[in-house]
Amino acid sequence: MKIAFSTSGNELNAPLDTRFGRASKFLIYDLENETFEMVDNKQNLNAAQGAGIQSAGNVARAGAQALVSGHCGPKAFSVLLAAGIKVFYSDVPTVADALDAYRQGKLIESNTADVDGHWE
């Protein structure tokens, strides 16, 4: 199973980005192989609109079955849900902390977006 984490860094100790759609990168962690790859999302940093939808597409194309981020807007959440991607919110400081919380079952799957659209 692959899990996407919103981040601005290139490693597990990088900060977990509180923004989903405007995160500069996604770390895609493969639980089975215990490896990760980076997916660039910089094209959505300054997008006038549609950043969340495009970011959700990036995560889906990377093969993620789950997402851990600080927040997610309604349009992005709908695209993730339609793609069968489970969404988890976390306020921990790093991707590694979020991964640990996921593995320990401390994160609760969300059934809704937690911010309005165009949230920064």
Stockholm file with secondary structure:
# STOCKHOLM 1.0

chainA/1-120         MKIAFSTSGNELNAPLDTRFGRASKFLIYDLENETFEMVDNKQNLNAAQGAGIQSAGNVARAGAQALVSGHCGPKAFSVLLAAGIKVFYSDVPTVADALDAYRQGKLIESNTADVDGHWE
#=GR chainA/1-120 SS CEEEEEESSSSTTSBBCSCSTTCSEEEEEETTTTEEEEEECGGGTTCSSCHHHHHHHHHHHTTCSEEEESCCCHHHHHHHHHTTCEEEECCCSBHHHHHHHHHTTCSCBCSSCSSCTTCC
#=GC SS_cons         CEEEEEESSSSTTSBBCSCSTTCSEEEEEETTTTEEEEEECGGGTTCSSCHHHHHHHHHHHTTCSEEEESCCCHHHHHHHHHTTCEEEECCCSBHHHHHHHHHTTCSCBCSSCSSCTTCC
//
